[in-house]
Amino acid sequence: MGERTVHFCPACGHAVESRLAFGRIRPVCSSCGRIHFDDPKVAAGVLVLQDGKVLLVRRALEPQQGRWSLPAGFVDADEDPRLAAERECREETGLEVETTGVLDVFSGREHPQGADIVLVFTATRVGGTLRPGDDADAVAFFDPDGLPELAFQATRRSIERWLDRSDATRPAT
């Protein structure tokens, strides 16, 4: 998707122009010379299981409105990503969770306002009451054989990763 568009210098307010800087074409201020580096947006989410089912939220807003995803959201600049994942789960599902490990790390922005890096943690439920909140209009646990229409590559790939691990630990029949 490339860098987010920058038209003016955040330091002095003058117009920027595209120039080669540090091996890439970047916005450079025509007045003070400040080079703009497009810092990545980071999101964190959780894969929560209960009775062999995965916790998903239905998105109430675009992008991907009406599709289902793992509870997830942006990490604030001063926030531990594990705590951000736990916070997002609480805000979107009403559940208190505790992260237990890293499931995977994904990269690649899917839409202009999206994250460049998505950290997905495994987590266990430690409390709360299941109810939709924040930018989710529904929340439920789904059997792997009855998944709804999923939003975002990170959600699809996380569920695939979970299912691959589950298959590896199941006894052969």
KOLLO-997289 format. One record per residue: y, x, z of N, C-alpha, C, O in turn; residue number from 1. Coordinates in nm, 4 decimals, decimal comma. Atoms other than C-alpha are relative to their C-alpha. Example, Ala and Ser with C-alpha at 12.3 -4.5 7.8 and 13.67 -1.06 7.14 Angstrom:
2
n_y/n_x/n_z/ca_y/ca_x/ca_z/c_y/c_x/c_z/o_y/o_x/o_z/num
-0,1190/0,0890/0,0000/-0,4500/1,2300/0,7800/0,1200/0,0900/0,0000/0,1181/0,1936/0,0665/1;
-0,1190/-0,0820/-0,0060/-0,1060/1,3670/0,7140/0,1090/-0,0770/0,0730/0,2198/-0,0261/0,0899/2;
END
This chain:
173
n_y/n_x/n_z/ca_y/ca_x/ca_z/c_y/c_x/c_z/o_y/o_x/o_z/num
-0,1193/0,0811/0,0000/0,0000/0,0000/0,0000/0,1260/0,0856/0,0000/0,2332/0,0360/-0,0347/1;
-0,1161/-0,0868/0,0018/0,2323/0,2983/0,0358/0,0918/-0,0192/0,1189/0,0662/-0,0994/0,2088/2;
-0,0942/0,0047/-0,1109/0,5284/0,3525/0,2627/0,0792/-0,1301/0,0000/0,1005/-0,1912/-0,1047/3;
-0,0886/0,1148/-0,0123/0,7391/0,0664/0,3933/0,1368/0,0414/-0,0546/0,1778/0,1562/-0,0377/4;
-0,1268/-0,0313/0,0644/1,0716/0,0490/0,2106/0,1088/0,0272/0,1028/0,1293/-0,0508/0,1958/5;
-0,1134/-0,0383/-0,0834/1,3628/0,2259/0,3787/0,1186/0,0188/-0,0931/0,1117/0,0977/-0,1874/6;
-0,1180/-0,0093/0,0859/1,7085/0,1821/0,2253/0,1133/0,0790/0,0648/0,1958/0,1395/-0,0038/7;
-0,1094/-0,0662/-0,0708/1,9339/0,3258/0,4956/-0,0535/0,0894/0,1104/-0,1582/0,0614/0,1688/8;
0,0388/-0,0970/-0,1014/1,9127/0,6185/0,7353/0,0103/-0,0624/0,1394/0,1150/-0,1166/0,1747/9;
-0,0072/0,0544/-0,1351/1,8231/0,5087/1,0893/0,0886/0,0845/0,0929/0,1269/0,0381/0,2003/10;
-0,0830/-0,0870/-0,0838/2,0273/0,8032/1,2255/0,1493/-0,0228/-0,0244/0,2267/-0,0322/0,0709/11;
-0,1440/0,0101/0,0272/2,3619/0,7614/1,0456/0,0392/-0,1219/-0,0824/0,1581/-0,1512/-0,0942/12;
-0,0294/0,1225/0,0728/2,3353/0,4456/0,8338/0,0305/0,0163/-0,1476/0,0527/-0,0832/-0,2166/13;
-0,0276/-0,0205/0,1428/2,3953/0,6035/0,4935/-0,1245/-0,0309/-0,0838/-0,2363/-0,0364/-0,0326/14;
0,1091/0,0280/0,0930/2,1839/0,5251/0,1887/-0,0942/0,1204/-0,0081/-0,0526/0,2358/0,0026/15;
0,0991/-0,1058/0,0197/1,8630/0,7202/0,1418/-0,0368/0,0057/-0,1471/-0,0165/-0,0899/-0,2220/16;
0,0507/-0,0153/0,1361/1,7213/0,8542/-0,1806/-0,1396/0,0600/0,0088/-0,1745/0,1242/0,1078/17;
0,1367/-0,0537/0,0029/1,3677/0,9472/-0,2761/0,0040/0,1443/-0,0478/0,0573/0,1753/-0,1543/18;
0,0053/-0,1427/0,0332/1,3080/1,3222/-0,2746/-0,1344/0,0559/0,0449/-0,2014/0,0001/0,1317/19;
0,1197/-0,0707/-0,0432/1,0170/1,5597/-0,2475/0,0296/0,0695/0,1322/0,1217/0,1506/0,1412/20;
-0,0163/-0,0630/-0,1316/0,9852/1,6605/0,1176/-0,1380/0,0094/0,0648/-0,2079/-0,0912/0,0771/21;
0,1284/-0,0239/-0,0644/0,6803/1,8117/0,2873/-0,1162/-0,0512/-0,0848/-0,2093/-0,1144/-0,0348/22;
0,1104/0,0285/0,0888/0,4619/1,7613/-0,0163/-0,0113/-0,1416/-0,0518/-0,1064/-0,1722/-0,1237/23;
0,0036/0,1394/0,0462/0,5405/1,3921/-0,0806/0,1413/-0,0474/-0,0307/0,2393/0,0086/0,0185/24;
-0,1293/0,0643/0,0233/0,8199/1,1776/-0,2155/0,0267/-0,0871/0,1233/-0,0527/-0,1744/0,1582/25;
-0,0361/0,0704/-0,1235/0,9971/1,0464/0,0963/0,1471/-0,0408/-0,0050/0,2251/0,0181/-0,0799/26;
-0,1421/0,0337/-0,0109/1,3249/0,8710/0,1819/0,0748/0,1112/0,0758/0,0359/0,1502/0,1860/27;
-0,0813/-0,1051/-0,0608/1,5879/1,1366/0,2573/0,1449/-0,0485/-0,0016/0,1935/-0,0977/-0,1034/28;
-0,1387/0,0444/-0,0103/1,9398/1,0581/0,3793/0,0889/0,0868/-0,0885/0,0827/0,2096/-0,0843/29;
-0,0899/-0,0724/0,0905/2,2013/1,1506/0,1200/0,1192/0,0603/0,0740/0,1932/0,1409/0,0177/30;
-0,1128/-0,0509/-0,0773/2,4521/1,2222/0,3995/-0,0417/0,1071/0,1007/0,0074/0,2199/0,0960/31;
0,0353/-0,0944/-0,1069/2,2842/1,3880/0,6984/-0,1281/0,0785/-0,0284/-0,1593/0,1732/0,0438/32;
0,1198/-0,0743/0,0365/1,9624/1,5031/0,5302/-0,1256/-0,0374/0,0773/-0,2306/0,0238/0,0576/33;
0,1175/0,0409/-0,0790/1,7285/1,3257/0,7737/-0,1101/-0,0490/-0,0934/-0,0856/-0,1282/-0,1844/34;
0,1172/0,0416/0,0765/1,3812/1,2828/0,6276/-0,0694/-0,1103/0,0783/-0,0949/-0,0961/0,1979/35;
0,0693/0,1104/-0,0657/1,2123/0,9523/0,7037/-0,1505/0,0149/-0,0206/-0,1986/0,0203/-0,1338/36;
0,1452/-0,0023/0,0023/0,8435/0,9761/0,7910/-0,0480/-0,1384/0,0425/-0,0127/-0,1869/0,1499/37;
0,0510/0,1337/-0,0277/0,6651/0,6420/0,7774/-0,1152/0,0116/0,0982/-0,2287/0,0384/0,0588/38;
0,1031/-0,0101/-0,1024/0,4762/0,6433/1,1072/-0,0980/-0,1160/-0,0128/-0,0581/-0,2280/-0,0444/39;
0,0994/0,1066/0,0150/0,1524/0,4469/1,1035/0,0113/-0,1048/0,1101/0,0439/-0,0743/0,2248/40;
0,0116/0,1079/-0,0972/0,1242/0,1093/1,2722/-0,1460/-0,0023/0,0451/-0,2377/0,0064/-0,0366/41;
0,1342/-0,0028/-0,0570/-0,1756/0,0981/1,5035/-0,0302/-0,1347/0,0641/0,0530/-0,1911/0,1351/42;
0,0471/0,1241/-0,0624/-0,3724/-0,2112/1,6042/-0,1278/0,0317/0,0775/-0,1978/0,1286/0,0481/43;
0,1222/-0,0148/-0,0792/-0,6508/-0,2481/1,8598/-0,0626/-0,1373/0,0178/0,0067/-0,2370/0,0375/44;
0,0723/0,1249/-0,0171/-0,9168/-0,5133/1,8873/-0,1273/0,0219/0,0785/-0,1647/0,1347/0,1107/45;
0,1237/-0,0082/-0,0785/-1,2342/-0,5956/2,0748/-0,1117/-0,0799/-0,0654/-0,0898/-0,1851/-0,1253/46;
0,1223/0,0708/0,0356/-1,5871/-0,6927/1,9874/-0,0639/-0,0390/0,1323/-0,1136/0,0458/0,2064/47;
0,0537/0,0537/-0,1251/-1,7026/-0,9159/2,2733/-0,1224/-0,0845/-0,0352/-0,1160/-0,1724/-0,1211/48;
0,1240/0,0742/0,0235/-2,0587/-1,0471/2,2814/-0,0357/-0,0817/0,1228/-0,0107/-0,0412/0,2363/49;
0,0504/0,0844/-0,1087/-2,2039/-1,3290/2,4875/-0,1226/-0,0736/-0,0547/-0,1131/-0,1466/-0,1534/50;
0,1250/0,0644/0,0417/-2,5647/-1,4476/2,4549/-0,0299/0,0235/-0,1471/-0,0746/-0,0676/-0,2167/51;
0,0297/-0,0357/0,1381/-2,5999/-1,2659/2,1214/0,0993/-0,0522/-0,1017/0,0761/-0,0431/-0,2222/52;
-0,1035/0,0534/0,0885/-2,2863/-1,4263/1,9792/0,1273/0,0826/0,0138/0,1524/0,1444/0,1172/53;
-0,1221/-0,0801/0,0036/-1,9570/-1,2640/1,8822/0,1220/-0,0912/0,0155/0,1271/-0,2010/-0,0399/54;
-0,1249/0,0723/-0,0242/-1,6129/-1,3794/1,9981/0,0943/0,0175/-0,1185/0,1229/0,1296/-0,1607/55;
-0,0960/-0,0025/0,1102/-1,3740/-1,4731/1,7158/0,1134/-0,0964/0,0280/0,0974/-0,1935/0,1019/56;
-0,1160/0,0882/-0,0095/-1,0289/-1,6295/1,6928/0,0378/-0,0450/-0,1407/0,0277/0,0318/-0,2365/57;
-0,0483/0,0488/0,1288/-0,8990/-1,8494/1,4120/0,1503/0,0218/-0,0050/0,2232/-0,0186/0,0856/58;
-0,1409/-0,0363/0,0144/-0,5631/-1,7278/1,2871/0,0847/-0,1228/-0,0286/0,0562/-0,1995/-0,1205/59;
-0,0918/0,1123/0,0167/-0,2823/-1,9804/1,3217/0,1131/0,0331/-0,0963/0,1854/-0,0561/-0,1405/60;
-0,1120/-0,0458/0,0821/-0,0416/-1,7734/1,1106/-0,0485/0,0856/-0,1160/-0,1593/0,1392/-0,1140/61;
0,0261/-0,0945/0,1095/-0,0316/-1,5820/0,7850/0,0243/0,1409/0,0520/0,1058/0,1580/0,1427/62;
0,0968/0,0078/0,1089/-0,1691/-1,3506/0,6764/-0,1368/-0,0498/0,0490/-0,1688/-0,0435/0,1677/63;
0,1369/0,0458/-0,0271/-0,5200/-1,4948/0,6589/-0,0062/-0,1231/0,0909/-0,1043/-0,1414/0,1629/64;
-0,0018/0,1217/-0,0815/-0,4220/-1,8230/0,8289/-0,1254/-0,0830/-0,0282/-0,1643/-0,1021/-0,1434/65;
0,1192/0,0828/0,0121/-0,7293/-2,0379/0,8969/-0,1303/0,0766/-0,0045/-0,2373/0,0171/0,0084/66;
0,1202/-0,0836/-0,0027/-0,9731/-1,7480/0,8774/-0,0172/0,0576/0,1400/0,0741/0,0528/0,2225/67;
0,0366/-0,0459/-0,1340/-1,1434/-1,5910/1,1762/-0,0022/0,1524/0,0071/-0,0384/0,2198/-0,0894/68;
-0,0010/-0,1450/-0,0200/-1,1059/-1,2409/1,3178/-0,0341/0,0332/0,1444/-0,0377/-0,0536/0,2315/69;
0,0142/-0,0476/-0,1373/-1,1790/-1,0334/1,6215/0,1348/-0,0141/0,0697/0,2383/-0,0066/0,0036/70;
-0,1281/-0,0044/-0,0721/-0,9144/-1,0632/1,8941/0,0607/0,1396/-0,0167/-0,0029/0,2398/0,0160/71;
-0,0608/-0,1306/0,0286/-0,6705/-0,7872/1,7982/0,1501/-0,0164/-0,0193/0,2001/-0,1268/-0,0413/72;
-0,1435/0,0004/0,0243/-0,3068/-0,6924/1,7633/0,0570/0,1397/0,0089/-0,0159/0,2366/0,0303/73;
-0,0658/-0,1304/0,0029/-0,0541/-0,4127/1,7529/0,0058/0,0654/0,1378/0,0166/-0,0011/0,2408/74;
-0,0136/-0,0821/-0,1201/-0,0424/-0,1331/2,0083/0,1467/0,0364/0,0132/0,2065/0,0875/-0,0815/75;
-0,1383/-0,0399/-0,0246/0,3017/-0,0825/2,1628/0,0082/0,1519/0,0119/-0,0908/0,2169/0,0453/76;
-0,0182/-0,1454/0,0028/0,4448/0,2711/2,1450/-0,0407/0,0674/0,1300/-0,0891/0,1805/0,1276/77;
0,0301/-0,0636/-0,1290/0,3923/0,3360/2,5166/-0,1278/-0,0546/0,0631/-0,1474/-0,0418/0,1839/78;
0,1159/0,0718/-0,0534/0,0625/0,1494/2,5532/-0,1304/0,0713/-0,0329/-0,1488/0,1204/-0,1443/79;
0,1341/-0,0515/0,0210/-0,2918/0,2777/2,5963/-0,0719/-0,0972/-0,0939/-0,0723/-0,2174/-0,0670/80;
0,0663/0,0903/0,0941/-0,4907/0,1377/2,2993/-0,1086/-0,0874/0,0634/-0,1261/-0,2024/0,0230/81;
0,1022/0,0819/-0,0672/-0,7742/0,0211/2,5282/0,0652/-0,1180/0,0725/0,0159/-0,2307/0,0670/82;
-0,0710/0,1068/-0,0708/-0,5269/-0,1759/2,7392/0,0629/-0,0994/-0,0979/0,0711/-0,2189/-0,0695/83;
-0,0544/0,0892/0,1023/-0,3651/-0,3139/2,4233/-0,1088/-0,0950/-0,0505/-0,0832/-0,2141/-0,0687/84;
0,1114/0,0835/0,0457/-0,7058/-0,4409/2,3045/-0,0338/-0,1059/0,1049/-0,0574/-0,2218/0,0710/85;
0,0270/0,0954/-0,1084/-0,7688/-0,6024/2,6446/0,1111/-0,1051/0,0084/0,0834/-0,2234/0,0279/86;
-0,1150/0,0924/-0,0039/-0,4179/-0,7569/2,6423/-0,0071/-0,0997/-0,1144/0,0117/-0,2196/-0,0939/87;
0,0080/0,0893/0,1157/-0,4598/-0,8972/2,2929/-0,1110/-0,1036/0,0180/-0,0937/-0,2201/-0,0178/88;
0,1092/0,0944/-0,0242/-0,7926/-1,0536/2,3898/0,0442/-0,1071/0,0997/0,0199/-0,2259/0,0783/89;
-0,0490/0,0953/-0,1012/-0,6356/-1,2146/2,6980/0,0998/-0,0984/-0,0615/0,0912/-0,2189/-0,0381/90;
-0,1021/0,0846/0,0605/-0,3380/-1,3449/2,4963/-0,0586/-0,0998/-0,0997/-0,0148/-0,2147/-0,1058/91;
0,0532/0,0846/0,1072/-0,5488/-1,4857/2,2113/-0,1146/-0,0903/0,0435/-0,1377/-0,1943/-0,0181/92;
0,1217/0,0748/-0,0359/-0,8580/-1,6123/2,3970/-0,0032/-0,0523/0,1422/-0,0870/-0,1363/0,1752/93;
0,0037/0,0378/-0,1409/-0,7750/-1,6542/2,7652/-0,1019/0,0782/0,0812/-0,1103/0,0608/0,2028/94;
0,1040/-0,0756/-0,0707/-1,0582/-1,4146/2,8519/0,0509/0,1366/0,0453/0,1246/0,2047/-0,0260/95;
-0,0227/-0,1356/-0,0502/-1,0260/-1,1052/3,0670/-0,1210/0,0820/-0,0415/-0,2350/0,0429/-0,0164/96;
0,1088/-0,0875/0,0425/-1,2308/-0,8221/2,9196/0,0286/0,1422/0,0450/0,1417/0,1790/0,0770/97;
-0,0114/-0,1428/-0,0300/-1,2972/-0,4592/2,9959/-0,0645/0,0762/-0,1144/-0,1806/0,0526/-0,1477/98;
0,0560/-0,0782/0,1098/-1,3423/-0,2129/2,7113/-0,1081/0,0925/0,0535/-0,0978/0,1460/0,1639/99;
0,1148/-0,0813/-0,0422/-1,6701/-0,0215/2,7253/-0,0266/0,1176/-0,0924/-0,1044/0,2066/-0,0582/100;
0,0215/-0,1092/0,0947/-1,6553/0,2070/2,4230/0,0751/-0,0261/-0,1287/0,1388/-0,1302/-0,1453/101;
-0,0623/0,0126/0,1314/-1,5259/0,2634/2,0726/-0,1086/-0,0400/-0,0992/-0,2089/0,0298/-0,1140/102;
0,0936/0,0418/0,1039/-1,7076/0,0694/1,8020/0,0272/0,0762/-0,1286/-0,0645/0,1307/-0,1899/103;
-0,0350/-0,0686/0,1243/-1,5172/0,2177/1,5081/0,1515/0,0110/-0,0121/0,2264/-0,0528/0,0619/104;
-0,1407/-0,0173/0,0335/-1,1821/0,3281/1,3677/0,0118/-0,0221/-0,1496/-0,0617/0,0384/-0,2276/105;
-0,0181/0,0328/0,1403/-1,0591/0,1858/1,0369/0,1400/0,0384/-0,0441/0,2339/0,0367/0,0355/106;
-0,1321/-0,0302/0,0530/-0,7735/0,2892/0,8122/0,0199/-0,0727/-0,1312/-0,0760/-0,1066/-0,2005/107;
-0,0351/0,0661/0,1246/-0,5939/0,1271/0,5235/0,0688/-0,1316/0,0248/0,0072/-0,2262/0,0737/108;
-0,0811/0,1205/-0,0206/-0,3187/-0,1318/0,5361/-0,0397/-0,1074/-0,1006/-0,0375/-0,0827/-0,2212/109;
0,0440/0,1086/0,0873/-0,4387/-0,4668/0,3961/0,1145/-0,0871/-0,0500/0,0997/-0,1560/-0,1510/110;
-0,1159/0,0789/0,0409/-0,0961/-0,6312/0,3729/0,1247/0,0702/0,0525/0,1140/0,1527/0,1433/111;
-0,1210/-0,0760/-0,0339/0,2676/-0,5150/0,4050/0,0332/0,0076/0,1492/0,0869/0,1090/0,1939/112;
-0,0307/-0,0032/-0,1431/0,3016/-0,6075/0,7750/-0,1187/0,0466/0,0838/-0,1129/0,0420/0,2067/113;
0,1233/-0,0330/-0,0706/-0,0459/-0,4840/0,8659/-0,0018/0,1379/0,0616/0,0896/0,2185/0,0444/114;
0,0216/-0,1294/-0,0643/-0,1764/-0,1929/1,0640/-0,0560/0,0994/-0,1009/-0,1265/0,0624/-0,1949/115;
0,0554/-0,1080/0,0808/-0,2551/0,1407/0,9038/-0,1292/0,0525/0,0620/-0,2177/0,1018/-0,0079/116;
0,1172/-0,0456/-0,0759/-0,5106/0,2275/1,1732/-0,0396/-0,1121/0,0941/0,0444/-0,1652/0,1666/117;
0,0508/0,1033/-0,0895/-0,7294/-0,0244/1,3561/-0,1114/0,0612/0,0847/-0,2119/0,1094/0,0325/118;
0,0999/-0,0477/-0,0955/-0,9207/0,0816/1,6675/-0,0746/-0,1219/0,0520/-0,0128/-0,2146/0,1045/119;
0,0785/0,1129/-0,0495/-1,2060/-0,1543/1,7550/-0,0890/0,0505/0,1125/-0,1696/0,1420/0,0955/120;
0,0753/-0,0354/-0,1197/-1,3527/-0,1319/2,1033/-0,1070/-0,1050/0,0270/-0,0899/-0,2221/-0,0069/121;
0,0932/0,0956/-0,0567/-1,6621/-0,2905/2,2475/0,0555/-0,0378/0,1368/0,1229/0,0421/0,2018/122;
-0,0538/0,0457/-0,1285/-1,5819/-0,4967/2,5558/-0,0939/-0,1033/0,0608/-0,1700/-0,1702/-0,0092/123;
0,0769/0,1020/-0,0708/-1,7452/-0,7128/2,8188/0,0960/-0,0957/0,0697/0,2044/-0,0576/0,1141/124;
-0,0788/0,1031/-0,0664/-1,6134/-1,0354/2,9627/-0,0083/0,0201/0,1503/-0,1167/0,0382/0,2059/125;
-0,0034/-0,0155/-0,1458/-1,5011/-1,0031/3,3249/0,0682/-0,1171/0,0690/0,0775/-0,1195/0,1917/126;
-0,0644/0,1162/-0,0602/-1,3201/-1,3349/3,3760/0,0765/-0,0804/-0,1028/0,0656/-0,0579/-0,2233/127;
-0,0836/0,0822/0,0857/-1,0824/-1,5919/3,2381/-0,0691/-0,1264/-0,0468/-0,1878/-0,1483/-0,0226/128;
0,0487/0,1260/0,0550/-1,1222/-1,9265/3,0687/0,0257/-0,0013/-0,1485/0,1381/0,0224/-0,1927/129;
-0,0103/-0,0010/0,1451/-1,1896/-1,9544/2,6972/0,0953/-0,1103/-0,0475/0,0713/-0,2287/-0,0239/130;
-0,0982/0,0918/0,0556/-0,8863/-2,1153/2,5260/0,0841/0,0773/-0,1003/0,1149/0,1945/-0,0786/131;
-0,0820/-0,0714/0,0978/-0,6825/-2,0323/2,2168/0,1426/0,0200/0,0514/0,1937/-0,0611/0,1286/132;
-0,1381/-0,0285/-0,0376/-0,3397/-1,8770/2,2629/0,0642/0,0940/-0,0994/-0,0001/0,1399/-0,1938/133;
-0,0787/-0,0916/0,0823/-0,0708/-1,6633/2,1029/-0,0068/-0,0441/-0,1460/0,0351/-0,1555/-0,1776/134;
0,0039/0,0353/0,1424/-0,1327/-1,6593/1,7253/-0,1367/-0,0498/-0,0453/-0,1697/-0,0429/-0,1637/135;
0,1307/0,0595/0,0308/-0,4800/-1,8193/1,7443/0,0043/-0,1494/0,0316/0,0592/-0,1900/0,1340/136;
0,0041/0,1437/-0,0274/-0,5381/-2,1942/1,7146/-0,1395/-0,0489/0,0373/-0,1581/-0,1669/0,0671/137;
0,1355/0,0327/-0,0443/-0,9114/-2,1857/1,7949/-0,0687/0,1300/0,0380/-0,0345/0,2371/-0,0121/138;
0,0758/-0,1163/-0,0441/-1,1531/-1,9506/1,9663/-0,1417/-0,0461/0,0314/-0,1620/-0,1530/0,0888/139;
0,1387/0,0387/-0,0232/-1,5319/-1,9532/1,9824/-0,0905/0,1227/-0,0128/-0,0527/0,2248/-0,0702/140;
0,1054/-0,0994/0,0193/-1,8471/-1,7447/2,0051/-0,0884/-0,0483/-0,1148/-0,1242/-0,1660/-0,1203/141;
0,0786/0,0354/0,1177/-2,0496/-1,7377/1,6807/-0,1288/0,0806/-0,0070/-0,1318/0,2004/0,0212/142;
0,1276/-0,0625/0,0290/-2,4112/-1,6638/1,6066/0,0160/0,0810/-0,1286/0,0877/0,0378/-0,2189/143;
-0,0156/-0,0800/0,1218/-2,4444/-1,3863/1,3454/-0,0447/-0,0731/-0,1270/0,0013/-0,0404/-0,2364/144;
0,0453/0,0752/0,1170/-2,6224/-1,6318/1,1150/0,0917/-0,1168/-0,0341/0,0693/-0,1845/-0,1344/145;
-0,0894/0,1127/0,0234/-2,3392/-1,8866/1,1382/0,1455/0,0387/0,0070/0,2269/-0,0349/0,0628/146;
-0,1380/-0,0474/-0,0062/-2,0218/-1,6861/1,0955/0,0908/-0,0817/-0,0918/0,0498/-0,1197/-0,2014/147;
-0,0969/0,0696/0,0850/-1,7110/-1,8648/0,9629/0,0598/0,0978/-0,1011/0,0199/0,2141/-0,1072/148;
-0,0677/-0,0861/0,0959/-1,4873/-1,7293/0,6864/0,0846/0,1022/0,0761/0,1718/0,0656/0,1550/149;
-0,0630/-0,1071/-0,0774/-1,3661/-1,3935/0,8154/0,1252/0,0538/-0,0677/0,1337/0,0601/-0,1903/150;
-0,1232/-0,0658/0,0442/-1,0218/-1,2356/0,7851/-0,0133/0,1500/0,0237/-0,0771/0,1923/0,1201/151;
-0,0192/-0,1437/-0,0183/-0,9584/-0,8645/0,7431/-0,1290/0,0830/-0,0101/-0,2348/0,0458/0,0407/152;
0,1108/-0,0946/0,0158/-1,1835/-0,5752/0,6504/-0,0481/0,0534/0,1344/-0,1684/0,0698/0,1546/153;
0,0409/-0,0556/-0,1300/-1,1807/-0,4390/1,0065/-0,0924/-0,0967/0,0734/-0,1869/-0,0534/0,1394/154;
0,0881/0,0987/-0,0631/-1,3354/-0,7644/1,1326/-0,1362/0,0001/-0,0680/-0,2394/0,0070/-0,0013/155;
0,1277/0,0029/0,0732/-1,5995/-0,7748/0,8583/-0,0818/0,1255/0,0265/-0,2018/0,1176/0,0527/156;
0,0729/-0,1262/-0,0191/-1,6902/-0,4092/0,8971/-0,0461/0,0177/0,1441/-0,1528/0,0743/0,1678/157;
0,0426/-0,0084/-0,1410/-1,7006/-0,4304/1,2789/-0,1234/-0,0853/0,0241/-0,2165/-0,0434/0,0929/158;
0,1167/0,0875/-0,0174/-1,9411/-0,7224/1,2637/-0,1219/0,0598/-0,0704/-0,2328/0,0544/-0,0173/159;
0,1107/-0,0674/0,0686/-2,1538/-0,5384/1,0059/-0,0545/0,1146/0,0853/-0,1757/0,1332/0,0963/160;
0,0405/-0,1140/-0,0842/-2,1591/-0,2349/1,2344/-0,0806/-0,0493/0,1203/-0,1841/0,0084/0,1536/161;
0,0717/0,0593/-0,1128/-2,2640/-0,4507/1,5330/-0,1385/-0,0475/-0,0446/-0,2380/-0,0214/0,0230/162;
0,1282/0,0513/0,0477/-2,5370/-0,6188/1,3277/-0,0949/0,1134/-0,0375/-0,2150/0,1040/-0,0121/163;
0,0840/-0,1167/0,0313/-2,6637/-0,2815/1,1987/-0,0573/0,0610/0,1268/-0,1748/0,0975/0,1304/164;
0,0481/-0,0536/-0,1284/-2,6870/-0,1553/1,5583/-0,1024/-0,0933/0,0627/-0,2023/-0,0480/0,1186/165;
0,0920/0,0975/-0,0569/-2,8567/-0,4775/1,6685/-0,1350/0,0065/-0,0688/-0,2388/-0,0001/-0,0030/166;
0,1254/-0,0085/0,0729/-3,1164/-0,4492/1,3919/-0,0775/0,1241/0,0388/-0,2004/0,1215/0,0456/167;
0,0663/-0,1261/-0,0346/-3,1886/-0,0891/1,4912/-0,0660/-0,0073/0,1372/-0,1622/0,0650/0,1632/168;
0,0558/0,0060/-0,1358/-3,2600/-0,1886/1,8524/-0,1013/-0,1125/0,0170/-0,1643/-0,1235/0,1222/169;
0,0982/0,1085/-0,0082/-3,4760/-0,4942/1,7738/-0,1385/0,0528/-0,0289/-0,1563/0,1339/-0,1197/170;
0,1368/-0,0443/0,0299/-3,8508/-0,4426/1,7919/-0,0478/-0,0593/-0,1326/-0,0119/-0,1716/-0,1680/171;
0,0552/0,0478/0,1265/-4,0344/-0,4735/1,4607/-0,0998/-0,1125/0,0277/-0,1719/-0,1100/0,1274/172;
0,0952/0,1109/-0,0167/-4,2323/-0,7951/1,4156/-0,1068/0,0030/-0,1054/-0,1950/-0,0829/-0,1064/173;
END
